[in-house]
Amino acid sequence: MAALKPQIYDSKSPMYDRLAAGEHAIVDQASQSDMGGFYLKGAPIRWVFPTPTPANLTVQTISAGAPHPNAARLFQDWAMSQDGQAAWFSVAGVASAREDTVDPRKAAKADWYKEDWYKDPESLYIDYLSDPGYVDPAKPIIAEWNQIFGR
C-alpha cells in the first residue's frame, strides 16, 4: 500500500468531498450514511460491499456518575427497541442488529435502494472481535498501520 502513496486524511469529511468531486477513484471507511447525501446531490459515486463486509459495532454506556441514570436506562431501552432502531436508521442510515427492524428507506425503495446497482452486503465480518490481539493495548497497531500506509 505504501508504494501506491495513498492520500491520508486526518478527517473523513475532506476525503468524502474529494471523492464526490471526482478527485479520487476510491475511498476506504465510507458508508451509506456518509456517501448517500453526495449521491442524492448528483455526485458520480456508487458503492459496493466486499465479501465479507467489515462491520463496526457501536455500543451505548451509562456513566457511573450520570445525574439521571434511570433516564439514561429508559433512553437505552427505547434506542434498542424496534421503534428506536427505525429512528436510528432515519438519522444515521446504519444497519440494526435487530432482524425485525427494516430500514424504512429500503422498504419504500427510496434513495439509492431503488437503483439497479445497489446490493446489500452478503455477509459481515466481525471476527476481529474475537482476536485477542484486537483488544491488546500492547499490540503496535498504530505503528503497523503507519508502515502499511507509508506514513
Backbone as JSON Lines, residues from 0, in Angstrom:
{"i":0,"aa":"M","n":[0.81,-1.2,0.0],"ca":[0.0,0.0,0.0],"c":[0.85,1.26,0.0]}
{"i":1,"aa":"A","n":[1.91,1.25,0.78],"ca":[2.75,2.44,0.89],"c":[3.32,2.83,-0.48]}
{"i":2,"aa":"A","n":[3.65,1.84,-1.3],"ca":[4.22,2.13,-2.62],"c":[3.22,2.86,-3.51]}
{"i":3,"aa":"L","n":[1.93,2.7,-3.24],"ca":[0.89,3.4,-4.02],"c":[0.71,4.85,-3.59]}
{"i":4,"aa":"K","n":[1.37,5.22,-2.49],"ca":[1.31,6.58,-1.94],"c":[-0.14,7.06,-1.75]}
{"i":5,"aa":"P","n":[-0.89,6.36,-0.92],"ca":[-2.28,6.76,-0.71],"c":[-2.38,8.11,0.0]}
{"i":6,"aa":"Q","n":[-3.41,8.85,-0.31],"ca":[-3.68,10.12,0.37],"c":[-4.29,9.78,1.73]}
{"i":7,"aa":"I","n":[-3.7,10.27,2.8],"ca":[-4.18,10.0,4.15],"c":[-4.74,11.31,4.7]}
{"i":8,"aa":"Y","n":[-5.95,11.23,5.26],"ca":[-6.62,12.41,5.8],"c":[-6.74,12.3,7.31]}
{"i":9,"aa":"D","n":[-6.71,13.43,7.98],"ca":[-6.92,13.46,9.42],"c":[-8.4,13.38,9.78]}
{"i":10,"aa":"S","n":[-9.25,13.61,8.78],"ca":[-10.7,13.6,8.98],"c":[-11.35,12.99,7.74]}
{"i":11,"aa":"K","n":[-12.48,12.38,7.91],"ca":[-13.17,11.76,6.78],"c":[-13.83,12.79,5.85]}
{"i":12,"aa":"S","n":[-14.27,13.9,6.38],"ca":[-15.02,14.87,5.56],"c":[-14.28,15.33,4.31]}
{"i":13,"aa":"P","n":[-12.99,15.74,4.39],"ca":[-12.33,16.16,3.16],"c":[-12.14,14.99,2.18]}
{"i":14,"aa":"M","n":[-11.98,13.8,2.7],"ca":[-11.84,12.63,1.83],"c":[-13.15,12.42,1.05]}
{"i":15,"aa":"Y","n":[-14.28,12.52,1.74],"ca":[-15.57,12.35,1.07],"c":[-15.8,13.46,0.04]}
{"i":16,"aa":"D","n":[-15.44,14.69,0.4],"ca":[-15.6,15.81,-0.53],"c":[-14.8,15.57,-1.81]}
{"i":17,"aa":"R","n":[-13.59,15.08,-1.67],"ca":[-12.74,14.86,-2.85],"c":[-13.23,13.7,-3.7]}
{"i":18,"aa":"L","n":[-13.77,12.67,-3.06],"ca":[-14.37,11.57,-3.82],"c":[-15.58,12.08,-4.6]}
{"i":19,"aa":"A","n":[-16.45,12.83,-3.93],"ca":[-17.65,13.35,-4.58],"c":[-17.31,14.29,-5.73]}
{"i":20,"aa":"A","n":[-16.17,14.98,-5.62],"ca":[-15.73,15.9,-6.69],"c":[-15.04,15.16,-7.83]}
{"i":21,"aa":"G","n":[-14.84,13.85,-7.67],"ca":[-14.19,13.07,-8.72],"c":[-12.68,13.09,-8.66]}
{"i":22,"aa":"E","n":[-12.11,13.59,-7.57],"ca":[-10.65,13.66,-7.44],"c":[-10.04,12.33,-7.01]}
{"i":23,"aa":"H","n":[-10.83,11.44,-6.44],"ca":[-10.37,10.1,-6.04],"c":[-11.27,9.06,-6.69]}
{"i":24,"aa":"A","n":[-10.7,7.91,-7.01],"ca":[-11.48,6.82,-7.59],"c":[-12.09,5.93,-6.52]}
{"i":25,"aa":"I","n":[-11.48,5.91,-5.35],"ca":[-11.94,5.02,-4.29],"c":[-11.55,5.6,-2.94]}
{"i":26,"aa":"V","n":[-12.37,5.35,-1.94],"ca":[-12.02,5.71,-0.56],"c":[-12.34,4.52,0.33]}
{"i":27,"aa":"D","n":[-11.7,4.5,1.46],"ca":[-11.92,3.46,2.46],"c":[-12.66,4.07,3.63]}
{"i":28,"aa":"Q","n":[-13.33,3.26,4.37],"ca":[-14.02,3.66,5.59],"c":[-15.22,4.58,5.34]}
{"i":29,"aa":"A","n":[-15.79,4.53,4.17],"ca":[-17.01,5.29,3.91],"c":[-18.2,4.37,4.15]}
{"i":30,"aa":"S","n":[-19.37,4.94,4.29],"ca":[-20.57,4.15,4.49],"c":[-21.73,4.77,3.72]}
{"i":31,"aa":"Q","n":[-22.82,4.05,3.68],"ca":[-24.01,4.57,3.01],"c":[-24.43,5.89,3.63]}
{"i":32,"aa":"S","n":[-24.4,5.96,4.96],"ca":[-24.82,7.19,5.61],"c":[-23.87,8.34,5.29]}
{"i":33,"aa":"D","n":[-22.58,8.02,5.1],"ca":[-21.61,9.05,4.75],"c":[-21.81,9.56,3.32]}
{"i":34,"aa":"M","n":[-22.02,8.63,2.4],"ca":[-21.98,8.97,0.98],"c":[-23.35,9.19,0.35]}
{"i":35,"aa":"G","n":[-24.41,8.76,1.03],"ca":[-25.75,8.87,0.45],"c":[-26.14,10.28,0.05]}
{"i":36,"aa":"G","n":[-25.84,11.24,0.9],"ca":[-26.17,12.64,0.58],"c":[-25.45,13.13,-0.66]}
{"i":37,"aa":"F","n":[-24.19,12.75,-0.82],"ca":[-23.44,13.13,-2.02],"c":[-24.08,12.53,-3.27]}
{"i":38,"aa":"Y","n":[-24.45,11.25,-3.17],"ca":[-25.09,10.58,-4.31],"c":[-26.4,11.28,-4.68]}
{"i":39,"aa":"L","n":[-27.21,11.59,-3.67],"ca":[-28.51,12.22,-3.94],"c":[-28.37,13.63,-4.52]}
{"i":40,"aa":"K","n":[-27.21,14.26,-4.3],"ca":[-26.95,15.58,-4.88],"c":[-26.32,15.48,-6.26]}
{"i":41,"aa":"G","n":[-26.15,14.24,-6.77],"ca":[-25.65,14.07,-8.13],"c":[-24.18,13.73,-8.25]}
{"i":42,"aa":"A","n":[-23.49,13.5,-7.14],"ca":[-22.06,13.15,-7.23],"c":[-21.91,11.83,-7.98]}
{"i":43,"aa":"P","n":[-20.84,11.7,-8.78],"ca":[-20.64,10.49,-9.58],"c":[-20.07,9.34,-8.75]}
{"i":44,"aa":"I","n":[-20.83,8.91,-7.75],"ca":[-20.34,7.85,-6.87],"c":[-21.32,6.68,-6.83]}
{"i":45,"aa":"R","n":[-20.78,5.52,-6.58],"ca":[-21.54,4.3,-6.33],"c":[-20.73,3.54,-5.3]}
{"i":46,"aa":"W","n":[-21.33,2.6,-4.62],"ca":[-20.54,1.81,-3.68],"c":[-20.88,0.34,-3.83]}
{"i":47,"aa":"V","n":[-19.89,-0.44,-3.48],"ca":[-20.03,-1.88,-3.46],"c":[-19.48,-2.37,-2.12]}
{"i":48,"aa":"F","n":[-19.99,-3.48,-1.68],"ca":[-19.55,-4.05,-0.43],"c":[-18.69,-5.27,-0.73]}
{"i":49,"aa":"P","n":[-17.48,-5.32,-0.18],"ca":[-16.67,-6.53,-0.36],"c":[-17.32,-7.68,0.41]}
{"i":50,"aa":"T","n":[-16.96,-8.9,0.04],"ca":[-17.46,-10.07,0.76],"c":[-16.3,-10.77,1.43]}
{"i":51,"aa":"P","n":[-16.29,-10.84,2.74],"ca":[-17.28,-10.26,3.66],"c":[-17.06,-8.76,3.84]}
{"i":52,"aa":"T","n":[-18.08,-8.09,4.3],"ca":[-18.01,-6.66,4.53],"c":[-17.61,-6.4,5.98]}
{"i":53,"aa":"P","n":[-16.49,-5.69,6.22],"ca":[-16.13,-5.37,7.6],"c":[-17.23,-4.51,8.24]}
{"i":54,"aa":"A","n":[-17.61,-4.86,9.44],"ca":[-18.67,-4.12,10.13],"c":[-18.14,-3.6,11.46]}
{"i":55,"aa":"N","n":[-18.49,-2.39,11.77],"ca":[-18.15,-1.8,13.07],"c":[-19.38,-1.88,13.96]}
{"i":56,"aa":"L","n":[-19.17,-2.26,15.17],"ca":[-20.25,-2.3,16.14],"c":[-20.21,-1.03,16.97]}
{"i":57,"aa":"T","n":[-21.36,-0.54,17.34],"ca":[-21.43,0.61,18.23],"c":[-22.11,0.17,19.52]}
{"i":58,"aa":"V","n":[-21.77,0.83,20.58],"ca":[-22.33,0.49,21.89],"c":[-22.81,1.75,22.58]}
{"i":59,"aa":"Q","n":[-23.65,1.54,23.58],"ca":[-24.08,2.64,24.44],"c":[-23.67,2.3,25.86]}
{"i":60,"aa":"T","n":[-23.33,3.31,26.61],"ca":[-22.97,3.11,28.01],"c":[-23.6,4.21,28.85]}
{"i":61,"aa":"I","n":[-23.66,3.95,30.12],"ca":[-24.16,4.96,31.07],"c":[-23.03,5.25,32.04]}
{"i":62,"aa":"S","n":[-22.71,6.51,32.19],"ca":[-21.64,6.92,33.1],"c":[-22.01,6.56,34.54]}
{"i":63,"aa":"A","n":[-21.0,6.14,35.28],"ca":[-21.23,5.82,36.7],"c":[-21.7,7.05,37.46]}
{"i":64,"aa":"G","n":[-21.35,8.24,36.97],"ca":[-21.75,9.47,37.65],"c":[-22.89,10.19,36.96]}
{"i":65,"aa":"A","n":[-23.67,9.48,36.17],"ca":[-24.77,10.14,35.43],"c":[-25.75,10.77,36.42]}
{"i":66,"aa":"P","n":[-26.15,12.03,36.17],"ca":[-27.06,12.7,37.11],"c":[-28.45,12.04,37.14]}
{"i":67,"aa":"H","n":[-28.85,11.42,36.03],"ca":[-30.17,10.78,35.95],"c":[-30.02,9.41,35.28]}
{"i":68,"aa":"P","n":[-29.4,8.45,35.96],"ca":[-29.12,7.17,35.32],"c":[-30.37,6.42,34.86]}
{"i":69,"aa":"N","n":[-31.48,6.59,35.56],"ca":[-32.7,5.9,35.13],"c":[-33.23,6.48,33.82]}
{"i":70,"aa":"A","n":[-33.07,7.77,33.63],"ca":[-33.46,8.38,32.34],"c":[-32.58,7.82,31.23]}
{"i":71,"aa":"A","n":[-31.3,7.65,31.51],"ca":[-30.38,7.06,30.52],"c":[-30.78,5.62,30.22]}
{"i":72,"aa":"R","n":[-31.16,4.86,31.25],"ca":[-31.6,3.48,31.03],"c":[-32.87,3.45,30.19]}
{"i":73,"aa":"L","n":[-33.78,4.36,30.46],"ca":[-35.02,4.43,29.68],"c":[-34.71,4.76,28.22]}
{"i":74,"aa":"F","n":[-33.78,5.69,28.0],"ca":[-33.39,6.01,26.62],"c":[-32.78,4.79,25.94]}
{"i":75,"aa":"Q","n":[-31.9,4.09,26.64],"ca":[-31.28,2.9,26.05],"c":[-32.32,1.84,25.71]}
{"i":76,"aa":"D","n":[-33.29,1.67,26.59],"ca":[-34.35,0.69,26.32],"c":[-35.08,1.06,25.04]}
{"i":77,"aa":"W","n":[-35.43,2.34,24.89],"ca":[-36.1,2.78,23.67],"c":[-35.17,2.65,22.45]}
{"i":78,"aa":"A","n":[-33.91,3.05,22.6],"ca":[-32.97,3.03,21.47],"c":[-32.77,1.63,20.92]}
{"i":79,"aa":"M","n":[-32.89,0.62,21.77],"ca":[-32.72,-0.77,21.32],"c":[-34.02,-1.4,20.84]}
{"i":80,"aa":"S","n":[-35.14,-0.69,20.99],"ca":[-36.43,-1.21,20.55],"c":[-36.54,-1.11,19.02]}
{"i":81,"aa":"Q","n":[-37.55,-1.75,18.47],"ca":[-37.78,-1.68,17.02],"c":[-38.01,-0.23,16.59]}
{"i":82,"aa":"D","n":[-38.81,0.52,17.37],"ca":[-39.05,1.94,17.04],"c":[-37.77,2.76,17.12]}
{"i":83,"aa":"G","n":[-36.98,2.53,18.15],"ca":[-35.73,3.26,18.31],"c":[-34.75,2.97,17.19]}
{"i":84,"aa":"Q","n":[-34.66,1.7,16.79],"ca":[-33.76,1.33,15.71],"c":[-34.22,1.93,14.38]}
{"i":85,"aa":"A","n":[-35.53,1.97,14.15],"ca":[-36.06,2.6,12.93],"c":[-35.72,4.09,12.91]}
{"i":86,"aa":"A","n":[-35.82,4.73,14.07],"ca":[-35.46,6.15,14.16],"c":[-33.97,6.33,13.88]}
{"i":87,"aa":"W","n":[-33.14,5.43,14.4],"ca":[-31.7,5.5,14.16],"c":[-31.42,5.38,12.67]}
{"i":88,"aa":"F","n":[-32.12,4.48,11.99],"ca":[-31.98,4.36,10.53],"c":[-32.23,5.71,9.86]}
{"i":89,"aa":"S","n":[-33.32,6.36,10.25],"ca":[-33.7,7.59,9.56],"c":[-32.7,8.72,9.78]}
{"i":90,"aa":"V","n":[-31.96,8.68,10.87],"ca":[-30.99,9.73,11.17],"c":[-29.6,9.38,10.66]}
{"i":91,"aa":"A","n":[-29.15,8.17,10.92],"ca":[-27.77,7.8,10.63],"c":[-27.59,6.89,9.44]}
{"i":92,"aa":"G","n":[-28.64,6.22,9.01],"ca":[-28.53,5.32,7.86],"c":[-27.64,4.12,8.12]}
{"i":93,"aa":"V","n":[-27.63,3.63,9.35],"ca":[-26.8,2.47,9.67],"c":[-27.69,1.28,9.98]}
{"i":94,"aa":"A","n":[-27.18,0.1,9.76],"ca":[-27.95,-1.12,9.95],"c":[-28.15,-1.45,11.42]}
{"i":95,"aa":"S","n":[-29.2,-2.17,11.68],"ca":[-29.53,-2.6,13.03],"c":[-29.16,-4.06,13.21]}
{"i":96,"aa":"A","n":[-28.83,-4.42,14.43],"ca":[-28.61,-5.83,14.75],"c":[-29.94,-6.56,14.9]}
{"i":97,"aa":"R","n":[-31.02,-5.82,15.01],"ca":[-32.35,-6.42,15.14],"c":[-32.85,-6.84,13.77]}
{"i":98,"aa":"E","n":[-33.18,-8.09,13.64],"ca":[-33.67,-8.59,12.35],"c":[-35.09,-8.13,12.06]}
{"i":99,"aa":"D","n":[-35.83,-7.69,13.08],"ca":[-37.21,-7.24,12.87],"c":[-37.29,-5.75,12.53]}
{"i":100,"aa":"T","n":[-36.15,-5.12,12.39],"ca":[-36.13,-3.7,12.04],"c":[-35.68,-3.54,10.6]}
{"i":101,"aa":"V","n":[-36.54,-2.98,9.78],"ca":[-36.26,-2.79,8.37],"c":[-36.0,-1.31,8.12]}
{"i":102,"aa":"D","n":[-34.96,-1.03,7.37],"ca":[-34.65,0.36,7.0],"c":[-35.85,0.9,6.23]}
{"i":103,"aa":"P","n":[-36.51,1.96,6.74],"ca":[-37.7,2.48,6.06],"c":[-37.4,2.98,4.64]}
{"i":104,"aa":"R","n":[-36.18,3.43,4.39],"ca":[-35.84,3.87,3.02],"c":[-35.84,2.69,2.07]}
{"i":105,"aa":"K","n":[-35.34,1.56,2.55],"ca":[-35.3,0.37,1.72],"c":[-36.72,-0.13,1.46]}
{"i":106,"aa":"A","n":[-37.56,-0.14,2.49],"ca":[-38.94,-0.6,2.35],"c":[-39.7,0.28,1.34]}
{"i":107,"aa":"A","n":[-39.39,1.57,1.32],"ca":[-40.05,2.5,0.4],"c":[-39.36,2.58,-0.95]}
{"i":108,"aa":"K","n":[-38.27,1.81,-1.13],"ca":[-37.46,1.88,-2.36],"c":[-37.02,3.32,-2.62]}
{"i":109,"aa":"A","n":[-36.59,3.99,-1.55],"ca":[-36.17,5.39,-1.65],"c":[-34.66,5.46,-1.85]}
{"i":110,"aa":"D","n":[-34.22,6.66,-2.14],"ca":[-32.8,6.96,-2.26],"c":[-32.11,5.98,-3.19]}
{"i":111,"aa":"W","n":[-30.94,5.52,-2.79],"ca":[-30.15,4.65,-3.66],"c":[-30.69,3.23,-3.7]}
{"i":112,"aa":"Y","n":[-31.57,2.86,-2.78],"ca":[-32.09,1.49,-2.77],"c":[-32.89,1.16,-4.03]}
{"i":113,"aa":"K","n":[-33.41,2.17,-4.7],"ca":[-34.19,1.92,-5.91],"c":[-33.29,1.73,-7.13]}
{"i":114,"aa":"E","n":[-32.01,1.99,-6.99],"ca":[-31.1,1.92,-8.12],"c":[-30.71,0.47,-8.44]}
{"i":115,"aa":"D","n":[-30.52,0.17,-9.72],"ca":[-30.16,-1.18,-10.15],"c":[-28.81,-1.62,-9.6]}
{"i":116,"aa":"W","n":[-27.89,-0.68,-9.39],"ca":[-26.55,-1.05,-8.97],"c":[-26.45,-1.39,-7.49]}
{"i":117,"aa":"Y","n":[-27.43,-1.0,-6.69],"ca":[-27.32,-1.19,-5.24],"c":[-27.62,-2.64,-4.86]}
{"i":118,"aa":"K","n":[-26.75,-3.19,-4.0],"ca":[-26.94,-4.53,-3.46],"c":[-26.43,-4.55,-2.02]}
{"i":119,"aa":"D","n":[-27.23,-5.08,-1.1],"ca":[-26.84,-5.17,0.3],"c":[-25.6,-6.05,0.46]}
{"i":120,"aa":"P","n":[-24.86,-5.86,1.56],"ca":[-23.74,-6.77,1.84],"c":[-24.24,-8.21,1.95]}
{"i":121,"aa":"E","n":[-23.44,-9.13,1.45],"ca":[-23.83,-10.54,1.52],"c":[-23.5,-11.16,2.87]}
{"i":122,"aa":"S","n":[-22.37,-10.77,3.45],"ca":[-22.0,-11.27,4.77],"c":[-21.16,-10.22,5.46]}
{"i":123,"aa":"L","n":[-21.23,-10.21,6.78],"ca":[-20.5,-9.23,7.57],"c":[-19.31,-9.89,8.25]}
{"i":124,"aa":"Y","n":[-18.23,-9.15,8.36],"ca":[-17.02,-9.62,9.03],"c":[-16.9,-8.92,10.37]}
{"i":125,"aa":"I","n":[-17.06,-9.68,11.44],"ca":[-16.85,-9.14,12.78],"c":[-15.93,-10.07,13.58]}
{"i":126,"aa":"D","n":[-15.28,-11.01,12.89],"ca":[-14.4,-11.96,13.58],"c":[-13.26,-11.28,14.33]}
{"i":127,"aa":"Y","n":[-12.92,-10.06,13.93],"ca":[-11.84,-9.36,14.62],"c":[-12.16,-9.19,16.11]}
{"i":128,"aa":"L","n":[-13.43,-9.21,16.47],"ca":[-13.81,-9.03,17.87],"c":[-13.33,-10.18,18.76]}
{"i":129,"aa":"S","n":[-13.12,-11.35,18.16],"ca":[-12.64,-12.49,18.94],"c":[-11.13,-12.66,18.84]}
{"i":130,"aa":"D","n":[-10.45,-11.76,18.15],"ca":[-8.99,-11.81,18.03],"c":[-8.37,-11.21,19.3]}
{"i":131,"aa":"P","n":[-7.62,-12.02,20.07],"ca":[-7.05,-11.49,21.31],"c":[-6.16,-10.27,21.08]}
{"i":132,"aa":"G","n":[-5.52,-10.19,19.93],"ca":[-4.66,-9.04,19.65],"c":[-5.43,-7.76,19.41]}
{"i":133,"aa":"Y","n":[-6.72,-7.88,19.07],"ca":[-7.53,-6.69,18.79],"c":[-7.69,-5.83,20.04]}
{"i":134,"aa":"V","n":[-7.81,-6.46,21.18],"ca":[-8.03,-5.71,22.41],"c":[-6.76,-5.57,23.26]}
{"i":135,"aa":"D","n":[-5.64,-6.02,22.74],"ca":[-4.38,-5.97,23.48],"c":[-3.75,-4.58,23.34]}
{"i":136,"aa":"P","n":[-3.71,-3.81,24.42],"ca":[-3.15,-2.45,24.32],"c":[-1.66,-2.44,23.98]}
{"i":137,"aa":"A","n":[-0.98,-3.56,24.15],"ca":[0.44,-3.62,23.85],"c":[0.69,-3.88,22.36]}
{"i":138,"aa":"K","n":[-0.34,-4.27,21.62],"ca":[-0.16,-4.56,20.19],"c":[0.14,-3.25,19.45]}
{"i":139,"aa":"P","n":[1.17,-3.25,18.65],"ca":[1.58,-2.0,17.98],"c":[0.74,-1.69,16.73]}
{"i":140,"aa":"I","n":[-0.58,-1.58,16.89],"ca":[-1.45,-1.41,15.72],"c":[-1.2,-0.08,15.0]}
{"i":141,"aa":"I","n":[-0.91,0.98,15.73],"ca":[-0.67,2.28,15.09],"c":[0.6,2.23,14.24]}
{"i":142,"aa":"A","n":[1.66,1.7,14.8],"ca":[2.91,1.59,14.05],"c":[2.73,0.69,12.84]}
{"i":143,"aa":"E","n":[1.97,-0.39,13.01],"ca":[1.72,-1.31,11.89],"c":[0.93,-0.6,10.79]}
{"i":144,"aa":"W","n":[-0.1,0.14,11.17],"ca":[-0.91,0.89,10.19],"c":[-0.04,1.91,9.46]}
{"i":145,"aa":"N","n":[0.78,2.64,10.2],"ca":[1.66,3.62,9.58],"c":[2.62,2.97,8.57]}
{"i":146,"aa":"Q","n":[3.13,1.8,8.91],"ca":[4.03,1.1,7.99],"c":[3.28,0.67,6.73]}
{"i":147,"aa":"I","n":[2.11,0.11,6.88],"ca":[1.32,-0.35,5.74],"c":[1.02,0.8,4.79]}
{"i":148,"aa":"F","n":[0.63,1.95,5.35],"ca":[0.19,3.07,4.52],"c":[1.27,4.11,4.27]}
{"i":149,"aa":"G","n":[2.49,3.86,4.73],"ca":[3.6,4.74,4.4],"c":[3.56,6.08,5.06]}
{"i":150,"aa":"R","n":[3.12,6.14,6.26],"ca":[3.07,7.42,6.98],"c":[4.28,7.6,7.84]}
